[in-house]
Amino acid sequence: MKKYLILCLLSFSIFQFAQAQSPEQRIQELGLEIPEVSQPMANYVKWRQVGNMLYLAGNGPDVFGKVGDDLTPEQGYQAARETGLEIIAVLKAATGDLSRIKQFVKVLGMVNSAPDFTGHPAVINGFSDLMVEVFGEKGKHARSAVGVAALPNNIAVEIEVIVELED
């Protein structure tokens, strides 16, 4: 019984430690490299805060081509994950501290895809999986994943995000 109690306490402590980690600590632990925030390509801003809601413009990776034609679904998944790193960089620039993110609310993932490609959700999982790895439960979100005929500069994916910030 004593061993069971010690095991339970140890498990609870490990769980609490994992929950207490900041997003920045998780990024470091995962060995991820957050890129510099690039300048907008046209006359718009990277983000706009309204109250405690933060709206991000669409972001895309330095991966080009149509998924299902030029790129495999796995390459599309990695492109969405790379886009996630760029979005984290924008979130950091917008908030100053990723711990200010209360929750991810809505994500729109667009996949530059071949006409007969239907695996859009699996591609955008690259983004969603990364957000949960970094932000835990706060990274889960409502989401749409759609295929489009073309994206700017032939990027493989474009993702836009809405997050809620702590008061």
SVG drawing of the C-alpha trace seen along z (x, -y; Angstrom):
<svg xmlns="http://www.w3.org/2000/svg" viewBox="-14 -49 31 51">
<polyline fill="none" stroke="black" stroke-width="0.4" points="0.0,0.0 2.8,-2.4 4.5,-1.7 1.2,-2.4 0.8,-5.7 4.3,-6.8 3.8,-5.8 0.6,-7.8 2.2,-10.9 5.2,-10.7 2.9,-10.4 0.8,-13.3 3.9,-15.4 5.2,-14.6 1.8,-15.5 1.7,-18.8 5.3,-19.6 4.3,-18.9 1.2,-21.1 3.2,-23.9 5.7,-24.2 5.5,-27.4 5.2,-27.2 8.7,-28.6 10.0,-25.7 8.1,-23.2 9.6,-24.7 13.1,-24.4 12.4,-20.9 11.2,-19.8 14.3,-21.3 12.3,-23.6 13.7,-26.7 11.3,-29.6 12.0,-31.7 12.1,-35.5 8.8,-37.2 8.8,-38.2 7.3,-41.4 3.8,-41.3 3.8,-40.7 1.4,-43.5 -0.6,-46.3 -1.8,-44.4 -0.6,-43.6 0.5,-40.2 -2.0,-40.5 -4.7,-42.6 -5.8,-42.5 -9.5,-43.3 -10.1,-43.1 -8.6,-39.9 -8.9,-38.2 -5.9,-38.1 -6.4,-37.6 -3.5,-36.4 -3.2,-37.0 -2.5,-33.9 1.0,-32.5 2.7,-29.9 6.0,-28.0 8.9,-28.2 7.5,-25.0 6.0,-25.3 3.8,-23.2 0.5,-21.3 -0.1,-18.5 -1.1,-15.4 0.8,-16.5 4.2,-18.1 4.2,-17.1 3.3,-14.0 0.8,-14.3 3.7,-13.8 5.5,-16.8 2.3,-18.8 2.1,-17.8 5.7,-19.0 4.8,-22.3 1.9,-22.8 4.2,-22.1 6.7,-24.6 3.9,-27.1 3.0,-26.4 6.5,-27.5 6.1,-30.7 2.7,-31.3 4.3,-30.7 6.9,-33.4 4.0,-35.9 2.2,-35.0 5.4,-35.7 5.9,-39.0 2.2,-40.0 2.0,-39.0 5.6,-39.3 4.9,-36.1 3.4,-32.9 2.0,-32.2 -0.5,-35.0 -2.4,-32.7 -5.5,-31.5 -6.6,-29.2 -6.6,-28.7 -10.1,-29.4 -10.3,-28.8 -7.9,-27.7 -8.4,-27.9 -6.0,-25.7 -5.8,-26.0 -4.0,-23.4 -2.7,-24.1 -3.9,-20.8 -4.3,-18.8 -7.9,-18.6 -8.4,-15.0 -6.6,-15.3 -8.9,-14.9 -6.5,-14.5 -6.6,-18.2 -7.3,-17.4 -4.3,-15.1 -2.1,-17.8 -3.3,-20.5 -2.8,-18.0 0.9,-19.1 -0.1,-22.4 -2.6,-21.1 -0.3,-18.5 2.4,-21.1 0.1,-23.5 -0.9,-20.7 2.7,-19.7 3.7,-23.2 0.5,-24.6 -1.1,-21.4 -4.9,-21.6 -4.8,-25.4 -3.5,-24.5 -6.6,-22.5 -8.9,-24.4 -11.9,-24.4 -10.7,-24.0 -11.5,-24.0 -9.2,-22.3 -9.9,-23.0 -8.3,-22.5 -7.8,-25.4 -6.8,-25.8 -3.9,-28.1 -2.1,-30.0 0.1,-33.1 3.5,-32.3 2.4,-28.6 3.0,-27.9 1.9,-24.5 -0.4,-25.6 -1.7,-28.8 -3.0,-28.9 -4.8,-31.7 -5.5,-31.6 -7.6,-33.2 -6.5,-33.0 -7.9,-34.3 -5.5,-36.0 -5.6,-36.1 -7.2,-39.2"/>
</svg>
